[in-house]
């Protein structure tokens, strides 16, 4: 679903005039099997998106190194001394350049500071309410000495009632909320749609690729970290609120609802490796789809004789039948197809897109550059997220769990 969010934000069939966008690049390299609906052609859309992210990584590295094109020599962060260096020195240099790319084009420091400031402000607002004196059943009492009236909410009805007393009680002022970070001053500098678009695509694309890599490596802890970011992106997109809810309940199960042993199982028992070797894990739901395919074949062979008992018998014996057929093929030396998909060589397409991005100088901030379709493009989509609303949304669902209510 995170992949669909990326396409929804960055792919449009009417943006062919905007150079450097997904649809324009799709036309340049003639990827006609890529559509706006990623579910209709998942494999080709995913391969195209990964190619686009890799091309932007190359363009960002070219900018950081001060190069004019792929064949140029770096003018910054020279690696001449590492030509004959050790593997550890080369790894250190690679990590250094990668860190500069992340700092300059992936992380928006001001947006991150504003994001944290919004979180702290929402929490301070909640602390102001929680620090008030409440009754034994959690209600807000009237602040007039001797009055036994209480209210469910600290709202208008409580204040109106308190004004009926003569004289009314003295209500202390609420403490002003502090700002952890200074607010961004209004600036007359024009927006750069090209720079913001490519930084946004690079940031969200790297998050998606990190999740794919965590799945293939069986790294459950890294997958849960990715789900924390997915929660924010799903909540920002109004059409994916139910996925935000699923992400929230997953995180609540891991960090608070489940016992430690079950939480550990939920984190690390998310993939399966049927062939052995590093980087060959697949998600459990995908493995289940493979098992369903194995069950559908014998059910189809039943023809008109399909019954509930027959389907149950086939389902219960699916794993044993699979093992038996594998052993039989091995004994009679029948070679099985590996099932590995041969990847096409996309070097030419990658070079074409990379050169186009470098030529357009997409990672050099130039105020005033505008797109025709993606106008006033936000570099960080989470800057549109209402943190106060998110905070209350999370609190509401945690309260529903405590009261035993359904999520929706």
Secondary structure, DSSP 8 states (H G I E B T S, - for coil): -HHHHHHHHH--TT-TTSTTSHHHHHHHTT-TT--S-GGGGHHHHHHHHHHHHHHHHHHHHHHHHT-SSTTS--SSS--GGGTT--HHHHHHHHHHHHHHHIIIII--HHHHHHHHHHHHHHHHHHHHHHTS-B-TTS-EE-SSTT---EESSSSHHHHHHHHTSSS------------SS-----------HHHHHHHHHHHHHHHHHHHHHHHHHT-HHHHHHHHHHHHHHHHHSGGGHHHHHHHHHHHHIIIIIS-HHHHHHHHH-SEE-SS-STT--EEHHHHHHHHHHHHHHHHHHTGGG--HHHHHHHHHTHHHHHHHHHHHHHHTT-------------HHHHHHHHHHHHHHTTTS--TT---SSSTT--S-GGGG--HHHHHHHHHHHHHHHHHT----
